[in-house]
Amino acid sequence: MEPVAALNEIAFWLERELAPSFKVQAFRKAAAIIAPLDTAEVAARVADGRLKRTKGIGDRTFQVISQAVDGEVPSYLADLRERNAEPLDAGGAELRAQLRGDLHSHTEWSDGTVPIEVMAAAAATLGREYQAITDHSPTLTVASGLSAERLEEQLDVIAGLDTGSVTLLTGIEVDILEDGTLDQTPALLDRLDVVVASVHSKLRADSRTMTARMLGGIRAPHTNVLGHVTGRLVQGSRGTRPQSEFDADAVFAACAEHGVAVEINSRPERQDPPDDLIRRALDAGCLFSIDTDAHAPGQLDFLAYGAARAAANGVPAERIVTTWPLPRLREWLAK
């Protein structure tokens, strides 16, 4: 098979398994090194030993390239394919099959790992109808949040991309600031397809303060989705973090009133909202958006986790905006 494709597919499966980033990047870096070379040149450099001596090509990546050049499916890739043959979560299979896209993902423009076009290609490979690019907003400097100027530049880049079968939606994961306003200019937010509003700071504030902050973000006219509602972490390399305290009935009532979807965040370390809050949002009449919050292509497959949790808590497909076809979704987003 084609060596670059083999290296990138290995990276995809490793990302899906939440492998350490240095391991994933070894394969993506090797793919970038050989991408400018035609197949004959790669084969020649394998044969004469130059590739093995190339900085950024290690023993494992050299083995993968060599086997691909010889017309084989690299053994390391074959093992990963076998290991990842089943869905990440077997629950909610019927609902998972109805999901058409994802309204929350990150690229190397903020704290993701790959360019926009690589995320788009992965979404297309997974059969997605649409994929939103929602990098962070300026205040989240730790995640390289986009200034107004950088966001405008990103919009130009997306407009110039040919993404084939998948439609890229422009967007942002915008911070809900302490005063309840959104961390980007209204004029720029007005140009975006999708606005996911999230709280990222001072998550241990008292319930009254956090409720007021969240209500401000929900009532902002550009907000479409309330991201990772409680901010909790239940596992993973960042450790654990308890859910923030807020008046859930008031927050979900506001989401229902203003047509803001409650995100079911599919990241395994988040599992946010907790099950009891999914059911309370359902009872409040809320819409939902099952999203991956992917920071790498392989993480786009995390939708399986969100679908399983939604199904287990009785959320009907009709109430999940990411099951809607693109024309209906666009109509709702534009509101």
Secondary structure, DSSP 8 states (H G I E B T S, - for coil): --HHHHHHHHHHHHHHTT--HHHHHHHHHHHHHHTTS-HHHHHHHHHTSTTTTSTT--HHHHHHHHHHHTT---HHHHHHHHHT-S-S--TTHHHHHH--EES-B--TTTT-SS-HHHHHHHHHHTT-SEEEE--B-TT-GGGT---HHHHHHHHHHHHT---TTSEEEEEEEEEB-TTS-BSS-HHHHTT-SEEEEE--S-TT--HHHHHHHHHHHHHSTT--EE-STT--B-SSTT--B------HHHHHHHHHHHT-EEEEE--TTT-BS-HHHHHHHHHTT--EEEE--BSSGGGGGGHHHHHHHHHHTT--GGGBGGGS-HHHHHHHHH-
